[in-house]
């Protein structure tokens, strides 16, 4: 299901944190540490650098690349955790954005659309900041107590997808209004 929202098609039993040797799994990742881990493991596992580039070696290299691509992006990382915990994408529409959505659909005024765009960009920043706080919460909570934190991630992923969709809609309407 998350593949529709974020383009994820993860194997449920593939642990990207384990692949990148991040134990215990944590969501507040240092991007340079993650990149260094990836490059180090890439050099060790890359099929072109192995004499025996079997299908298994190629598959491990592909999994390493997918793990890195997923974990380096905070939103993909959040969606991955939600998906790994078998929570479907939330269908919940952020109620505070519903009225704005309809106003955007009805507006042909370029100035109003530009104002909506500004509000949406601000909302995207706020949502990203919330995500980082939830990552910290996840990292400081025991594995047994993480369900509510993961539900928060699920809601934030949904909100982010909804806001991104609104941003694309405003951008499209602005191009049409010129």
N, C-alpha and C positions, 0 to 999 in steps of 0.2 A: 503493500500500500504506500509506503513512503517513497517508492520509486516515482510515483506520480507527482508528489509534492517536491521532492528534492533530487530525484534522479538516482536514488539508491536502489540497488538490487543486491543487497548483501546476503551472503550465505549465513543462515542463522547460527551456525556453529563455528564460524570464523571469528576469532578474537583479534581485532586489529591492535589492541593494546599489547597483547602477547607477541604478535608479529614484530612490533617495534620495541619490544622489551621494556614496556612501561608497566611496572608492577609496584604497588597495586595500581589498577586503572585510575587515572585522574583526568579531570576535564580542564583544569587550569594548566594548560601546557605552555611551556616556553617555546616559541616558534623556532629559535635558533637551536635549542636542544633537540627538538623534534627533527629538524632538518639534518643535524649532525648524525643522529641515530639512523635516519634514512640513508644518508650517503654512505655511512660506514657499512650498514647491512647490504646496501646495493653493491658495493664493491666486493663484498664477500659472496653474494648470491647471484650476481648478474650472469645470465646464461652465456653471454659472449666472452666472459672471463673464465669460464669453466671448460675443462677439456671434455667432460661428459655432460653436455647440455641436454639431459634427458627431459622428458615431458614433465617430470616432477620438479626439476630445477626451474623450468620455464613457468610452471604453475606457481611455485613459491615466489618467484620474481614478480609475477603479475599480482599476486596477493599483497606483496610488499608495496608495490606501486599504488594499489587501490587503498591499502591501509593509510599510506601517507597522504594521498589526495583527500581522503575522508577526514582524517584527524587534523589536518592543517587548517581546515575551514571550520570555524566555530559552529556555524549552523549545521553543516553536515555532521560534525561530531555530535551535536545535540540530537539530531534526528537518528543517528546511528545508535546512540544509547537508548533512545525511546524504542526504536525498532528491535534492538536486542532484548529488550524487556517485554516484547510482544504487546506493546500498546499501539493501537491503530492511530492514524492521524485524527486529531480532534476535529469534530464538525462544528465546534463552537465558533460563532462569529463574534468578534469583539464588539460588544454592544455600543461602546462609545464611538465606534467608527461607522456604524450602520447609517446614521443620518448623513454623514459626510459622503458616504458612497453614493447615496441617491442624489445629493446636491451636485456632486461631480457629474453624474450621468445627465443631469438636466441643464448644466451650465454650458453656455457658449461664450461666456465672457472671459477673455484672455487674462485679465487682471485677477479675476476670482480663481481661475484655474492655477495661475502662478502662486496665489496665496495657498491654495490647497496643496500644491506641490511642496511649498515651504513647510507646511504643517506635517506632511507625510515624511519628508526628510528628517524633520525633528523627531517624529515618532519612531523612525527606523533607528536613529541614534539611541533613543531611550530604550528601545527593545533590546538593542545590542548590549547596552550597559546592564540591563536586567539579566541578560543571559550570562554575563561574566559573574554577576553576584550569585546566580543559581549554580554556576560551575563551582564556585568557592564553597557553597553550601553542600554540593554533592561530595566534594573532596573531603570535607570535614565530618561527613556523616558515615556511620558504619554501613556496610553492605546491607545489613538486615533492616536498617531504618531509611533506606533511600526511596521507597516507593513514592512518597509525596513529592520528593524533589524531582523524580522522573516525570511525574504528572505535571509539575510546573514546567519542565522542559518541553513536554508535549504541547502545553498551552502556548508557550513562547514560540515554538516552531510554527504552530498554526497562525499565531498573530503575525509573525514575520512573513509567512507566505501570503497572508491576506493583505498586509501593508505593501509588500512588493507588487502584488497584483494591482492594487490601487495606484501605486506609483506609475506602473506601466500604462494604466488606463488614462491617467492625467497626461502623461507624456504623449500618448497617442492623440488625445483630444487637443493638446496644445499645438501639435503639428497640423492637425486638421483645422484649427482656428486661425492659422496664419495665412 
